[in-house]
C-alpha cells in the first residue's frame, strides 16, 4: 500500500507541474510502473469484455472488472 501511495503522490506532482505549464519528470513513475506485472488479456463475453484471470492469485479475483469497448 505504501508503494501505491507513493505512486499516487508522484502522479499528483506531475499533474501539478503540468497544470502550471511546467515540464514534469516522469522517470520515477515510469520506473515504478515498469516493475508491475503486465495487464491481463481481455476476453470477449457477448457485448462486454472481461480480464482473462485464472483465479490462482487472490489479486486476480479482487481486480476482476468487466468493461465495454
KAGIBEL-V36699 format. One record per run of one state. SS is the DSSP state (@ for helix, = for strand, . for the rest). FROM is the first residue (numbers start at 1). TO is the last residue. If there is no record, write none. Layout:
[[SS FROM TO] [SS FROM TO]]
This chain:
[[. 1 1] [@ 2 19] [. 20 26] [@ 27 34] [. 35 41] [= 42 45] [. 46 47] [= 48 51] [. 52 57] [@ 58 62] [. 63 65] [= 66 67] [. 68 69]]
